[in-house]
Amino acid sequence: MSTAPKPQYKRSWKNLLISARYQLGFTLFMVVLCAILEVRLGIWVMTRVRSATNISIGAVQANEAYLKNPAAEIQHLRSRENLVRWLLIGTGALLTVGLFVYGIKMTHKVAGPLHKVALYLDKVKGGKFDKVWPLRKGDQLVAFYDHFREAHEALRKRQEKDVERLREVIAAADKVDLGAKAPDAAARLEELKALLATKEASLG
C-alpha cells in the first residue's frame, strides 16, 4: 500500500518579507555599514591609484623625447585609472545588492519560525490545538521551536485527556439515564456535552 509523499516546503520570493520591520531594519543596517566601508576603501584605493597615475604621467612627460607617442601613453594611464574606478563602483554595487538579498533570506530563516509560533499561539488563544508541523530545512531557532512544540503537544494531550474523561462521564450518565431521573443533573449534563463538543472541535 503506497503512502502519499510528505509535502515539500519551498521558500518563495513572495513571502520572504514575513516581518518587514525586523528584516528590513536588520538588513539595511548591514547594507549601510557595508556601503560606508566600501566607500572609504574605494576612496583610499582611488587616492593611491591617482597618485600612481600622476607619477607615471610625470615620468612620461619627462621622457617625451624618447617616446613615439607620449599622448597615447598618457591616455592609456588615464584609461587604466578610470577602469579601476568603474571596477570599484561595480563591485561595490554588486556587494551591496548581494548583501541585501542575503540579509533578507537569512533574516527570513529567523522571522519564519517566530511567525509560525505566533500563528499557533493565536490558534491556542482561540481554543484550537492544531498539529504543529516541523520547521523547513535551514530555518533557525530550532531549539526554541522544538521547546514550543513540546509545550504545545503537552497542552494538546491535556485536551485529549479532558475529552476522554468527559466522554466517560457522559456515557456513564446516559447509561443510567441520569438526565431523566434528575432534572437538575440534566442541565449540567447538557453543559458537559457542550463542553465536550468544544474541546473536540479544538483538536481538529
N, C-alpha and C positions, 0 to 999 in steps of 0.2 A: 504494500500500500504506500503510495507516494505521498509525501508531505509537501505542503506549499513552502517555497523558499521564503526566508525572512526578508523583509523589505530592506533595501539598501538606501541609507540616508546620505544624500549628497548636498553639499553646500552650493547655493546658487548666489549669483551676484545680487539678485533681487532682495534677499533677506540678510545680507551681510551686516547692514546697519540695524541691529536689534536694539541697541541702546546708543542712539546717536550722540547724546550729550557726553557720555563716558568715552565712547570710541573716538569721536572726532576730537574731543579735548585732549586725550592722551596722545593720539596720533599727531595732531597739529603741533603739540609741544615738541615731540621728537623731530618733526619735519622742520620747524622753525629753528630749533637748536642746531640741527644738521646744516641748514641753509646758512646760518651765521658762520659756522666753522668753515663751510665751503667757500664763502665769500672772503673770509680772512685768509684762508690758504691760497685762494686764487689771486688775491692782491699781492701776497708775498711772492708767489711764483712769477706773476707778470712783472713785478718790480725787478726780479733777478733776470728774467728774460729780456726785458727792455734794456737793462744795464749791459748785458752781454751783447745785445744787438748794437747798441751805441758804440761799444768798444770795437766791435767788428767793423762797423761803418767807418769809424775813425781810422782803423788800420787800412781799409780800402782807399779812403781819401788820401791817406799819407803815401800810398803807393800807386796812385793813379797812373803814373808814367810807365809802370811795369805791367799794367793790366790791359787786356784788349778791350774790355767793356765794363768800366767801373760802375756805370749806372745800372747795368743789368745785375751786377753783384749786389749792389745796394738794394735793388728791388727784390732780389731773392731773399736777402736777410729780412726785409720788412714782411715779405710773404710768410716766412717761417714764424715770425713773431705773431702775425695775425692767425696763423694756423694753430699755434699754441693757445691763443686767446679763445678761438672758437671750440677747440677741443675741451678746454676747461668749462666753457659755458654749457656745451652739450653734455659733458659728463655730469656736471652739477645738476642739470635739469633731469637727466635720467635717474640719478641717485635720489633726487627729491621725489619724483613720481614713484619710483620703485619703493622708497621707504614709506610713502603714504599708503600705497596698496598693501604692502607687507604689514604695516601697522593696523590697518582696518581688519585684515584677515586674522592677525594674531589676537587683537582685542575681541574679535568675534568669538574666538575659542574660549574666552573668559565670560563674555556677555551672554553667550548661548546657554551655558549651564545655569547661570543666575536667572535668566529669563524663564527657563523651564521650571526651576524651583518656584519662581513667583507665580507661574500659571497653576502649578499643583497646589500651592498654598491658597490661591484664590478658590480652587475647587473644594479644598478641605473646609475653607470658611463657609462655602455654600453647601456643605454637607455631602460632598462627593469624594469617594476614595477610589479613584481610577488606578489602574496599574501604572506604576512608574517605570517608564522604559529607560534602558541604559543610554549613556551618552554616545555621541558619534566618535569615531576614531579621530584622535588628535585633539579632542577637547581638553581643556584644563580643569582645575578644581575637582579632580576625580575623587580624592579622599573626602572632600566636603560633600559632594553629591552622593557618594556611597553612604555617608553618615545620614544624610537626609532620607535616602531610600530606606534605610533600616528603620528610622523613626516612623516614616510613613507606613511601612509594612506592619510595624507594631500596632499603629492605630487601626489599620485595616483588619488585622487579626482580632483586635478587641471588638470591632464592629461585628465581625463574623461570629464571635462567641456570644455577643449580645443577641444576635439573630437566632442562633441555635437555642439559647435559653428561652427567648420569647416564644419560639415555635413550640418548645416542650411545654411551657406553661399554658399556652393557648390550646394545644392539643389535649392536655390533661383536663382543662376546664370544659372543653367541648365534649370530651368523653363522658363526663359525669353530668353534662347538660347544666352547668353551673349558672348560665345566663337565665335559664327558665326558672331555676329553683330560688335564685337570689336576685331580685331586681336591682339592688344596689351594686351587686357584682357585675351585672350585665353592662352597665355604663363603663365600669373600669375595664372590662374585657374588650369593649369596643375601642377604648383608648389604647390598650395594648396592641390590638390588631392594627390600628392606625400607625402606632409607633413602629411596629414590625414592617409595615409596608414602606415607611420612610427609610428605615435602615436598610431594607433590601434594595431599595432604589439607589441608596448611596453607594452600594457595592457594584452597581452597574449590571 
